[in-house]
Amino acid sequence: MKAASIIEEIELIIEIGEAEDALDLSRRLISQGDTAWAIDVRRAVTRGALDRTVLRAVAGRIAEAIKPAVDWGLFADQLADLEAGLRAALVADAAMLRAERRERSAQQWVAKQRFEERVSAYSEQGEFVSRERGRTRNEAKAVAIRAKTCGGCFQVPAANGECGC
């Protein structure tokens, strides 16, 4: 059931309905998975009597729940500001001489190349650090194992200190 049809049905129940109608709506909402709304509708019925003010409040909460969360007025204002900025940039670009445009394009290309070089250098440093950490960890483990094993047969000595040599 869509929220709009639920609200319409609640309004009909408020106007001409009875407690059984509200309970029936509650059952249908539960079967459709709208458990929270079904509980709210069920709470509007007390000892077989329908509380129309509670049901009105339920309809109001459902209406609030389905309102869009986005403030489209603010979004439209931001979009208008963005459009004005882009138009100003296009006008400035059109007023620029061809040689100036080429020079700006070359500067942007160089800046992009430098950024990519910095990113690759950073990635290489990160990989180096990871390799060194792994190597250091492996060397520490190897030292610990060498201390426990015999240099001749590479076996761990028994509890009495004798190995397989």
Beta strands, then each sheet from edge to edge (+ up, - down):
strand 1: 45-46
strand 2: 49-50
sheet 1: 1+ 2-
end
